[in-house]
């Protein structure tokens, strides 16, 4: 929940870089490239697959958010406005899945430097 998360501390809101969070990343990484909850702006945009809606509660497959994070808006996905044709990702994460559906089978835990 906003205000109750360990990452929602005032001193975290000024961070623009972090130490190497992923095994192939450079020693310092810009905080927005990490998808970290420790960021100047605690609002994040992510794509999810809605599994079902029951009694006004929306159930989704994998979501890039902490448990209890409030959802402030929901929009439909439109390929014409929500995907980018010509893009470049950093070399250190270029082996990550290219599509949302492939992320479920990817070994994300092996990507982090603190995967003990």
N, C-alpha and C positions, 0 to 999 in steps of 0.2 A: 504494500500500500504506500502511496505517496506520504512522506513524512515519517513512516515507520521503518523503512528499509535501511539497512546498514550502509547502503551506498548513497543514501539521500542526505548526506552531511554537507554543510556549507563549504568546508575546505575541499571537498571533491569537485565542487562546481567550477573551480578555477583551473582545473587541470586540462592542458591541451595536448600533452604527450604522456606516454607511459613506457615502462620498461618492456622489453621483448615479451609479448604475451603468447606468441605462436612460435613453434620450433624453427620455422624457416624465415621468420620475420627479421628485419634489421634490429639492432640493439635498442633503438628508440622508434616508436610508432606514434603517429598522430592519433589522438583519442577517437576521432570520428571514424577512422579506418578500422577500429577494433570492435565496434558494436558494443562497447563496454557500457554498463549502466552508470559508471563514474564518468560524467561528462558535464559540460557547462549547461546544457539544456536536457532535462530528463525526459523529453518527449522523443519517441522513436516511431518510425514508420516501418511496418513489416507486412509481408504477404502471408496469409494463412488460408488453409482449406477448411471451410465450414463442413463439419461432419453432420450435425443436426441442430435443430432448434427445438427446445422443449420448455414449455412454460416460460417463455420470454428469456430463457438462458441459451446462449450460443455456445456450442461445443466445437472446438477446433482441433485439428491435428497440430503437430509441432508448431510452437510459437516462440519467437526469440524475445522472451520477456521473463522476468522473475515472477514466481508464484504470488498471486494477489495484486499484480499490477493492474490498475484500472485501465479500461479501454475507453478512450474519449471520443472515438469516431470510427465508423465503419463505412467503407466505400467499395463499390464493385470494382473488380479488376478489369481493365480495358487495355488490351495489347497496344492500341494506338497511342495511349497516353502513359502507360505504366512500364513499358520496356524500352530499352535503348538499343538501337541497331549497331552503332559504331562505338564501342567502348574498349577501354584498356584497363586491366586489373594489374596490380603489382605482381612481379615475378614470384615473390614469396608465397602468394596464395593462388597462383594460376592453375594449380592442380586440384583445387577445390571443385565440387560439382558445379556444373554450368546451369543446371535446372533445379528448381525447388523440389520436384519429385525425387530426384537422385540424392538429395541431402539425407533422407531417412536411412539410407544404407551406407553412408559415408562414416568412417571412423573419426568423428570430430574430436573425441577425447585424445587421440594420438597427436592432434595438431597443437595442443596447448603445451607450454613449457612447464607447467606445474601439474602434470598428469600423474601424480603419485598415488 
